[in-house]
């Protein structure tokens, strides 16, 4: 994770490269899949969300229409509690898509593994019960006329 420090003069400093960085530079890091954290230099407060919001606003200025008015209005109307619920809903949709692809390639899902684990536990219990009851499996399989 790259830590960026924000100074009082609003300058951003990449502690990894030891150079100042712009919001565009931070956006490029994120697009490369690099995780970042932005901290206020004086307080140490995590201001990553604030900085990411600034990046989105800057991109919106340059590419008008990136986010529709109705989408932005909905974000304001629903508030932070509902945004969390929305994120959870998105997470469930992503999980469903992952499960769909796993099934398509016949890769066991977490649910499949849990079912198999439960079946193994049940079989283990049955075997333990048979052994505890003292049933001689070899005797049971012999032909009764052999005695």
Secondary structure, DSSP 8 states (H G I E B T S, - for coil): -EEEEE-TTS-EEETTTTEEE-HHHHHHHHHTT--EEEEETTT--B-HHHHHHHHHHHHHHHSTTSS-HHHHHHHHHHHHHHHHHHHHHHHHHHHHHHHHHHHHTT---HHHHHHHHHHHHHHHHHHHHHHHHT--HHHHHS-GGG-
